[in-house]
């Protein structure tokens, strides 16, 4: 037990779910209730900020948002903290363009929206002849860091970790093994095996920042509020592809050495092939305002009371899940507010 939250019961459903016993230290459980309890934090659900408003003094004056009834509301603010991550943070800055910032708010450097990165991918799945119960335990506690730095002399760069866990059988609905039934009596007969005998290896590896990989506004498509939707332009760097293949090979070797009865084909989880949950790099941090969007306190170079605190500020992709890094930087940047 910790700070009023229950101890973990090792149900293994952390990824993508809430916690039945309230042990998971997500922001929803660990931070927001405490903030609301101070009476200085108000949550306005089902709201959608459409624009950061600027005053004549060159400072952000607040935000205009749609409430749950799609009614526009202006909220005045002494400071604006933008935390919409690597896609919607630049999208909102583009939506907020002004005469002073015709290419997007806080974008005098031209770097807003550029250098989008994802965790590199690679991996495989294994089916064992005996129960391995990969679903048990804390969901993110089984990362192999042997390849945090990839071996020299292979023409590779960077590195990462291999996440060894159950293959989210529960979240996959009718999860099955390739070539086997996906429903019906035979699937039911085998479903216990799929649940207790399947393990996946998923890489979280480095991804290179490339200035032409970017987010901008789609010239045609609109969202439900009538605003242009973000558009992603992305071409994988050849070294990222090569690194993913390295992790594919290591995944299969490790699972085979563990005694797998069957191995899947390599799982390529690169952004250009359907992977990429972590959205990083589109408002990079730096000391030089000509080549970056924020300073080391997450303050926008161009606007002194606008802060950007999310994965978009990272200048390189992480070699693992980036959430804790983002949270740590958020605590650090709080001093600047």
C-alpha positions as CSV (number, residue, x, y, z in Angstrom):
1,X,0.0,0.0,0.0
2,X,1.2,3.5,-0.8
3,X,-0.4,6.9,-0.1
4,X,-3.8,5.5,0.4
5,X,-3.7,3.2,-2.7
6,X,-4.0,-0.5,-2.3
7,X,-1.1,-2.9,-3.0
8,X,-0.8,-4.5,-6.4
9,X,-2.6,-7.9,-6.7
10,X,-0.5,-8.8,-9.8
11,X,-3.5,-9.2,-12.1
12,X,-1.4,-8.2,-15.1
13,X,-4.1,-6.0,-16.8
14,X,-2.2,-2.7,-16.3
15,X,-1.6,-2.0,-19.9
16,X,-4.6,-0.2,-21.4
17,X,-6.9,-0.6,-18.4
18,X,-7.8,1.0,-15.1
19,X,-7.0,-0.8,-11.9
20,X,-9.7,-2.7,-10.1
21,X,-8.0,-2.2,-6.7
22,X,-6.7,1.3,-7.2
23,X,-3.1,0.3,-7.0
24,X,-1.9,1.5,-10.4
25,X,0.0,4.8,-10.2
26,X,-1.6,6.4,-13.2
27,X,-2.1,10.2,-13.3
28,X,-5.8,9.5,-13.0
29,X,-5.4,7.9,-9.6
30,X,-2.1,9.2,-8.3
31,X,-2.2,12.9,-9.2
32,X,-5.6,14.3,-10.2
33,X,-7.5,13.5,-7.0
34,X,-4.8,15.2,-4.9
35,X,-4.9,18.2,-7.1
36,X,-8.6,18.5,-7.0
37,X,-8.5,18.1,-3.2
38,X,-6.5,21.3,-2.9
39,X,-9.5,23.3,-4.2
40,X,-7.2,24.9,-6.7
41,X,-7.8,22.5,-9.6
42,X,-11.0,22.1,-11.6
43,X,-11.5,19.4,-14.1
44,X,-13.8,20.3,-17.1
45,X,-14.5,17.0,-18.9
46,X,-15.6,16.6,-22.5
47,X,-13.9,19.9,-23.4
48,X,-11.7,20.6,-26.4
49,X,-9.4,23.5,-26.7
50,X,-9.5,25.0,-30.2
51,X,-7.1,27.9,-29.8
52,X,-4.5,29.6,-27.5
53,X,-5.4,33.3,-27.4
54,X,-2.7,36.0,-27.4
55,X,-2.7,39.5,-25.9
56,X,-1.3,42.7,-27.3
57,X,1.7,42.3,-24.9
58,X,2.9,39.2,-26.7
59,X,1.8,36.9,-23.9
60,X,-0.8,34.1,-23.9
61,X,-4.1,35.5,-22.5
62,X,-5.9,32.2,-22.2
63,X,-7.6,29.6,-24.3
64,X,-10.8,29.2,-26.2
65,X,-12.4,25.8,-25.9
66,X,-15.5,23.9,-26.9
67,X,-17.5,22.6,-23.9
68,X,-19.5,19.4,-23.8
69,X,-22.3,21.1,-25.7
70,X,-19.8,22.4,-28.4
71,X,-20.3,25.9,-27.1
72,X,-17.2,28.2,-27.3
73,X,-15.9,29.4,-24.0
74,X,-12.9,31.7,-23.3
75,X,-10.8,30.9,-20.2
76,X,-8.4,33.7,-19.2
77,X,-5.1,32.5,-17.8
78,X,-1.9,33.9,-16.3
79,X,0.0,30.9,-17.9
80,X,-1.0,28.2,-20.4
81,X,0.5,24.7,-20.1
82,X,0.1,22.7,-23.3
83,X,0.2,18.9,-22.8
84,X,-1.4,17.4,-25.8
85,X,1.6,15.3,-26.8
86,X,3.5,14.9,-30.1
87,X,0.5,15.2,-32.5
88,X,-2.1,17.5,-31.0
89,X,0.4,19.9,-29.4
90,X,1.7,21.1,-32.7
91,X,-1.8,20.9,-34.2
92,X,-3.1,23.3,-31.5
93,X,-0.2,25.7,-32.1
94,X,-1.0,25.6,-35.9
95,X,-4.7,26.3,-35.1
96,X,-3.5,29.3,-32.9
97,X,-1.5,31.1,-35.6
98,X,-1.6,34.9,-35.5
99,X,-0.2,37.7,-37.7
100,X,3.0,37.6,-35.6
101,X,3.2,33.8,-36.0
102,X,1.7,33.0,-39.4
103,X,3.3,29.6,-39.5
104,X,1.9,28.6,-36.1
105,X,2.1,29.9,-32.6
106,X,5.6,29.8,-31.0
107,X,7.0,28.7,-34.3
108,X,9.6,31.4,-35.2
109,X,12.1,28.6,-35.5
110,X,10.0,26.6,-38.0
111,X,10.5,23.5,-35.8
112,X,6.9,23.1,-34.6
113,X,5.6,19.8,-36.0
114,X,9.0,18.6,-37.2
115,X,11.1,15.6,-36.2
116,X,8.2,13.4,-35.0
117,X,9.6,10.1,-33.6
118,X,8.1,6.9,-32.2
119,X,9.6,4.1,-30.3
120,X,11.3,1.7,-32.7
121,X,9.8,-1.7,-33.0
122,X,10.5,-5.3,-33.6
123,X,9.5,-8.5,-31.8
124,X,7.9,-11.9,-32.0
125,X,5.4,-14.1,-30.2
126,X,5.8,-17.6,-28.8
127,X,3.5,-20.5,-27.8
128,X,4.7,-22.8,-25.1
129,X,3.7,-26.4,-24.4
130,X,3.3,-25.6,-20.7
131,X,1.7,-22.8,-18.7
132,X,4.0,-19.8,-18.4
133,X,1.4,-17.3,-17.1
134,X,3.0,-14.3,-18.7
135,X,-0.1,-12.2,-17.8
136,X,0.8,-12.3,-14.1
137,X,2.6,-9.5,-12.3
138,X,3.1,-5.8,-12.9
139,X,2.6,-5.1,-16.6
140,X,5.8,-3.1,-17.2
141,X,8.3,-4.9,-15.0
142,X,9.7,-7.4,-17.5
143,X,12.0,-5.4,-19.7
144,X,15.4,-6.9,-20.8
145,X,18.0,-4.2,-21.0
146,X,20.9,-6.3,-22.4
147,X,20.6,-4.3,-25.6
148,X,20.3,-0.8,-24.2
149,X,23.5,-0.2,-26.2
150,X,23.6,-2.3,-29.3
151,X,26.9,-4.1,-30.1
152,X,29.5,-2.0,-32.0
153,X,30.6,-3.1,-35.4
154,X,27.2,-4.0,-36.7
155,X,26.4,-0.7,-38.5
156,X,23.7,0.0,-36.0
157,X,23.0,2.9,-33.7
158,X,21.2,3.4,-30.4
159,X,19.5,0.5,-28.6
160,X,16.5,-0.3,-26.4
161,X,14.8,-2.8,-24.3
162,X,12.8,-5.9,-24.9
163,X,9.4,-6.1,-23.1
164,X,8.7,-9.8,-22.3
165,X,5.1,-10.2,-21.3
166,X,1.7,-11.8,-22.2
167,X,0.5,-10.9,-25.6
168,X,-2.6,-9.0,-24.2
169,X,-4.8,-12.0,-24.9
170,X,-7.6,-10.2,-22.9
171,X,-7.4,-7.0,-24.9
172,X,-7.2,-8.8,-28.2
173,X,-10.7,-10.2,-28.0
174,X,-10.6,-13.5,-29.9
175,X,-6.8,-13.8,-29.7
176,X,-5.5,-17.0,-31.3
177,X,-2.3,-18.4,-32.8
178,X,-1.8,-17.9,-36.6
179,X,-3.5,-20.7,-38.6
180,X,-5.7,-21.8,-35.7
181,X,-9.5,-21.1,-35.3
182,X,-10.5,-17.6,-34.3
183,X,-14.0,-18.6,-32.8
184,X,-16.3,-21.5,-32.1
185,X,-15.8,-24.8,-30.2
186,X,-12.1,-25.3,-31.2
187,X,-11.2,-21.8,-30.3
188,X,-12.9,-22.2,-26.9
189,X,-11.1,-25.5,-26.3
190,X,-7.7,-23.8,-27.0
191,X,-8.5,-20.4,-25.4
192,X,-7.0,-21.4,-22.0
193,X,-3.8,-22.2,-23.8
194,X,-3.7,-18.9,-25.6
195,X,-4.2,-17.2,-22.3
196,X,-1.6,-19.0,-20.2
197,X,0.9,-20.2,-22.7
198,X,1.6,-17.3,-25.1
199,X,4.4,-14.7,-24.5
200,X,5.4,-11.8,-26.7
201,X,8.7,-9.9,-27.0
202,X,8.2,-6.3,-28.0
203,X,11.1,-3.9,-28.5
204,X,11.2,-0.3,-27.4
205,X,14.1,1.1,-29.3
206,X,15.5,4.4,-30.5
207,X,14.1,6.3,-33.5
208,X,16.1,9.0,-35.3
209,X,14.7,12.6,-35.5
210,X,14.3,13.5,-39.2
211,X,13.1,17.1,-40.0
212,X,11.0,16.0,-42.9
213,X,9.0,13.6,-40.7
214,X,6.4,16.0,-39.5
215,X,2.8,16.9,-38.4
216,X,0.9,19.7,-40.1
217,X,-2.7,20.5,-40.9
218,X,-4.6,18.5,-43.5
219,X,-5.8,21.0,-46.3
220,X,-9.1,19.1,-46.8
221,X,-10.2,16.9,-43.9
222,X,-12.0,18.4,-40.9
223,X,-12.8,17.0,-37.5
224,X,-16.3,17.0,-35.8
225,X,-15.8,20.6,-34.6
226,X,-14.9,21.8,-38.1
227,X,-11.2,22.2,-37.5
228,X,-8.5,20.8,-39.8
229,X,-7.2,17.5,-38.6
230,X,-3.5,16.8,-38.2
231,X,-1.7,15.2,-41.1
232,X,1.4,13.0,-40.6
233,X,4.2,12.8,-43.2
234,X,6.7,10.0,-42.3
235,X,9.4,8.0,-44.0
236,X,11.4,5.6,-41.9
237,X,15.1,6.2,-41.6
238,X,17.0,3.1,-43.0
239,X,18.9,2.8,-39.7
240,X,15.6,2.5,-37.8
241,X,14.6,-0.3,-40.1
242,X,17.9,-2.0,-39.6
243,X,17.6,-1.6,-35.8
244,X,14.1,-3.1,-35.8
245,X,15.4,-6.2,-37.6
246,X,18.1,-6.6,-35.0
247,X,15.4,-6.7,-32.3
248,X,13.3,-9.1,-34.3
249,X,16.2,-11.5,-34.4
250,X,17.0,-11.1,-30.7
251,X,13.4,-11.6,-29.8
252,X,13.2,-14.9,-31.7
253,X,16.5,-16.1,-30.2
254,X,15.4,-15.4,-26.6
255,X,12.0,-17.0,-27.0
256,X,13.5,-20.1,-28.6
257,X,16.1,-20.4,-25.9
258,X,13.2,-20.2,-23.3
259,X,11.7,-23.3,-24.8
260,X,9.0,-22.1,-27.1
261,X,7.1,-24.8,-29.0
262,X,6.1,-22.3,-31.8
263,X,7.5,-19.0,-32.9
264,X,5.6,-16.4,-34.9
265,X,6.9,-14.5,-37.8
266,X,8.8,-11.4,-36.8
267,X,6.5,-8.5,-35.7
268,X,7.6,-5.3,-37.4
269,X,6.2,-2.5,-35.3
270,X,7.7,0.4,-37.1
271,X,5.6,3.6,-37.6
272,X,5.4,3.1,-41.4
273,X,4.0,-0.4,-40.8
274,X,1.4,0.3,-38.2
275,X,3.5,0.7,-35.1
276,X,4.2,3.8,-32.9
277,X,2.2,4.6,-29.8
278,X,4.6,7.1,-28.4
279,X,4.5,10.5,-30.1
280,X,7.7,12.4,-29.6
281,X,9.8,15.3,-30.8
282,X,7.5,17.9,-32.6
283,X,8.3,20.9,-30.3
284,X,11.9,20.1,-29.4
285,X,13.7,21.6,-26.4
286,X,16.9,23.5,-26.7
287,X,19.1,26.5,-25.7
288,X,19.1,27.9,-29.3
289,X,15.8,29.5,-30.1
290,X,16.6,29.3,-33.8
291,X,16.6,25.5,-33.7
292,X,14.1,24.7,-30.9
293,X,10.7,25.6,-29.6
294,X,11.1,25.5,-25.8
295,X,13.9,26.1,-23.3
296,X,15.0,23.7,-20.6
297,X,12.1,24.8,-18.4
298,X,9.6,23.9,-21.1
299,X,8.9,27.6,-21.6
300,X,8.3,28.5,-25.3
301,X,11.1,30.7,-26.5
302,X,8.7,33.1,-28.3
303,X,6.0,33.4,-25.5
304,X,7.1,33.7,-21.9
305,X,3.9,32.3,-20.3
306,X,3.4,29.4,-22.6
307,X,4.8,26.1,-21.5
308,X,4.8,22.8,-23.4
309,X,5.1,19.8,-21.2
310,X,4.8,16.5,-23.0
311,X,6.6,14.1,-25.3
312,X,6.9,16.7,-28.1
313,X,9.8,18.4,-26.2
314,X,12.1,15.3,-26.4
315,X,14.9,15.7,-28.9
316,X,15.6,12.0,-29.1
317,X,13.3,9.1,-28.7
318,X,13.6,7.0,-25.6
319,X,14.8,3.4,-25.4
320,X,11.8,2.4,-23.4
321,X,8.4,3.7,-22.4
322,X,8.7,7.5,-22.2
323,X,5.9,8.2,-19.7
324,X,8.0,8.3,-16.6
325,X,10.5,10.7,-18.3
326,X,7.7,13.0,-19.3
327,X,6.2,12.9,-15.8
328,X,9.7,13.7,-14.3
329,X,10.1,16.6,-16.6
330,X,6.6,17.9,-15.7
331,X,7.6,18.0,-12.0
332,X,10.8,19.8,-12.9
333,X,9.1,22.3,-15.1
334,X,6.7,23.1,-12.3
335,X,9.4,25.1,-10.6
336,X,9.4,27.5,-13.5
337,X,5.7,28.2,-13.3
